[in-house]
Amino acid sequence: MSHKISDLWNSLSDELFARVDDDFVDNFRTPGGANNRLAAWDPFDATMRYYKFILFEAARHRPESFYDLYRRLGDTSVGNPVSVKVKSLDINLDYLFSVDEFLFLDSAMDTRSVDTVIEIGAGFGRTCHALTRLLPHLDSYTIIDLPQLLKLSRAVLTRTVPDQMNKISFVDATDENAWRGIESDLVINIDSFQEIPPETIDKYYESVIRNAGAFYIKNPIGKYTPDSVGVGTAAGNPARLQDVFSLGYCRDVIDIFDEDALLPARAAFVSAYAPGDDWRAAAQAPMELVPYYHNTLYLRTT
Ligand SMILES: C[S@@+](CC[C@H](N)C(=O)[O-])C[C@H]1O[C@@H](n2cnc3c(N)ncnc32)[C@H](O)[C@@H]1O
């Protein structure tokens, strides 16, 4: 059975992630680097000032528990990201998201009971890094991703959590037999289903998510037009834009800067990604910095 990948990720993995070697890993999170396709947007505006002010403001206004958790992550600087300094910690946006995501999860479920995790679409592995450090009883963490990105997450995790590598498995998403039927306490999808064809997401529900006890998703609640963020439509690639509009379960075009538009789209998101009738949305919250992304934790009821 062939595994359908979006045109977007076909070309990204071929062009941008074709050579994941040491030089690539040294610098892929530098401004202008390939990481702008993964965890964080590219800091380039005319300068980095705009980006750094947003990051600095966010880093200065986290709950007190955030800083202790962040410190426990250890080295968050692989790939050479931009950071700001708060409470003597070098904080970057990727791992600020990771600690926020952990805090959401921890407020919604007993994270001490999580032994096994599967993550679909892990990027460079920041969530795996964070959870192997923050979940006290974790036995295994399985990443399902495209081969080129597995090479990247393996390389990064080897540097960031070398002592945890015996718990981490890397599974090729394109080999569906390798993941069909696998089970875990918790399945995670962050910022990936929005870039995956709906029929492929269906397979992840059938073969992975519905086997789990809990499912945590953080993804966009809709699509937006390039002009709403100041990009002229003519400047974009129309075929790629069409591809992006066909991906994920939440494909309505919304004004992501209109709170009235976000409210119904959030409700539609929670319903669209529910794994089934025997699941409930135990907790949900908009992402703080980028409120057209929504966090939801679903728990099995039976
Ligand atoms: C925008 S990145 C997000 C990465 C990560 N979750 C984060 O937030 O840092 C999207 C991820 O989805 C992965 N992906 C794309 N198509 C996929 C597929 N069909 N199956 C599994 N992962 C896929 C990409 O390789 C990439 O790792």
The ligand as a MOL file (V3000), in Angstrom:
LIG
                    3D

  0  0  0     0  0            999 V3000
M  V30 BEGIN CTAB
M  V30 COUNTS 27 29 0 0 0
M  V30 BEGIN ATOM
M  V30 1 C 5.9390 21.5200 10.5090 0
M  V30 2 S 6.8030 20.0710 10.9650 0 CHG=1
M  V30 3 C 6.3800 19.9600 12.6750 0
M  V30 4 C 7.4140 19.2430 13.4400 0
M  V30 5 C 7.2110 19.0980 14.9530 0
M  V30 6 N 5.9900 18.4240 15.3040 0
M  V30 7 C 7.3250 20.4210 15.6750 0
M  V30 8 O 6.2800 21.0190 15.9790 0
M  V30 9 O 8.4420 20.8380 15.9350 0 CHG=-1
M  V30 10 C 5.8420 18.7700 10.1640 0
M  V30 11 C 6.3830 17.3650 10.3740 0
M  V30 12 O 5.4510 16.4330 9.7800 0
M  V30 13 C 6.1880 15.4660 9.0880 0
M  V30 14 N 5.3580 14.7810 8.0630 0
M  V30 15 C 4.9580 15.2360 6.8410 0
M  V30 16 N 4.2470 14.3090 6.2090 0
M  V30 17 C 4.1940 13.2290 7.0370 0
M  V30 18 C 3.5830 11.9450 6.9520 0
M  V30 19 N 2.8950 11.5740 5.8670 0
M  V30 20 N 3.6820 11.1000 8.0060 0
M  V30 21 C 4.3780 11.4760 9.1320 0
M  V30 22 N 4.9840 12.6780 9.2640 0
M  V30 23 C 4.8880 13.5390 8.2280 0
M  V30 24 C 7.3620 16.2280 8.5210 0
M  V30 25 O 8.3920 15.3590 8.0910 0
M  V30 26 C 7.7350 17.0840 9.7260 0
M  V30 27 O 8.5400 16.3610 10.6210 0
M  V30 END ATOM
M  V30 BEGIN BOND
M  V30 1 1 1 2
M  V30 2 1 2 3
M  V30 3 1 2 10
M  V30 4 1 3 4
M  V30 5 1 4 5
M  V30 6 1 5 6
M  V30 7 1 5 7
M  V30 8 2 7 8
M  V30 9 1 7 9
M  V30 10 1 10 11
M  V30 11 1 11 12
M  V30 12 1 11 26
M  V30 13 1 12 13
M  V30 14 1 13 14
M  V30 15 1 13 24
M  V30 16 1 14 15
M  V30 17 1 14 23
M  V30 18 2 15 16
M  V30 19 1 16 17
M  V30 20 1 17 18
M  V30 21 2 17 23
M  V30 22 1 18 19
M  V30 23 2 18 20
M  V30 24 1 20 21
M  V30 25 2 21 22
M  V30 26 1 22 23
M  V30 27 1 24 25
M  V30 28 1 24 26
M  V30 29 1 26 27
M  V30 END BOND
M  V30 END CTAB
M  END
